[in-house]
């Protein structure tokens, strides 16, 4: 059986975003794929000459939903 779930690594433990369909004490093998945010994934694609504050505001808006032109 294969299950994919999102999780956060906190205090040395992987905390799943939702309850996995597994019995307690089930042994599993984890493959960890770090999920980057939109700003990190797209950094450098388009030249940007604004300030750091402007960049962070644009990155915040892109995480909240589609940008309006």
C-alpha positions as CSV (number, residue, x, y, z in Angstrom):
1,X,0.0,0.0,0.0
2,X,1.2,3.5,-0.8
3,X,0.0,6.7,0.9
4,X,1.0,10.3,0.2
5,X,0.4,13.0,2.8
6,X,1.6,16.4,3.7
7,X,3.4,16.8,7.0
8,X,5.5,19.3,9.0
9,X,8.7,18.4,10.7
10,X,8.5,19.7,14.3
11,X,10.8,19.0,17.2
12,X,12.3,15.9,15.6
13,X,8.9,14.4,14.6
14,X,6.9,14.4,11.3
15,X,3.4,15.7,12.1
16,X,0.9,14.7,9.3
17,X,-1.6,17.4,8.1
18,X,-4.3,14.8,8.3
19,X,-4.8,11.4,9.9
20,X,-3.2,8.7,7.8
21,X,-5.2,5.5,7.0
22,X,-2.9,3.4,9.2
23,X,-3.2,1.4,12.4
24,X,-1.2,2.6,15.4
25,X,2.4,1.3,15.5
26,X,2.4,0.4,11.8
27,X,6.0,0.5,10.5
28,X,6.4,2.7,7.4
29,X,9.2,3.8,5.1
30,X,9.3,7.6,4.5
31,X,10.4,9.3,1.3
32,X,10.8,13.0,2.2
33,X,10.2,15.6,-0.5
34,X,10.7,19.2,0.8
35,X,7.9,21.4,-0.6
36,X,9.1,24.9,-1.3
37,X,6.9,27.9,-1.4
38,X,6.1,29.7,-4.6
39,X,8.7,32.4,-4.0
40,X,11.5,29.8,-3.6
41,X,10.4,27.7,-6.6
42,X,10.3,30.7,-8.9
43,X,13.2,32.7,-7.6
44,X,15.4,34.0,-10.5
45,X,13.0,33.1,-13.3
46,X,12.1,36.8,-13.9
47,X,14.6,39.6,-13.1
48,X,13.3,41.7,-10.2
49,X,14.8,45.1,-9.3
50,X,12.5,46.1,-6.5
51,X,13.2,46.2,-2.8
52,X,13.2,43.2,-0.5
53,X,10.0,44.4,1.1
54,X,8.3,44.6,-2.3
55,X,9.5,41.1,-3.1
56,X,8.2,39.7,0.2
57,X,4.8,41.4,-0.3
58,X,4.5,39.9,-3.8
59,X,5.5,36.5,-2.5
60,X,2.9,36.7,0.3
61,X,0.1,37.7,-2.2
62,X,1.0,34.8,-4.5
63,X,0.6,32.3,-1.6
64,X,-2.9,33.8,-0.8
65,X,-4.2,33.2,-4.4
66,X,-4.0,34.4,-7.9
67,X,-2.5,37.9,-8.4
68,X,-4.8,40.5,-9.9
69,X,-3.3,42.6,-12.7
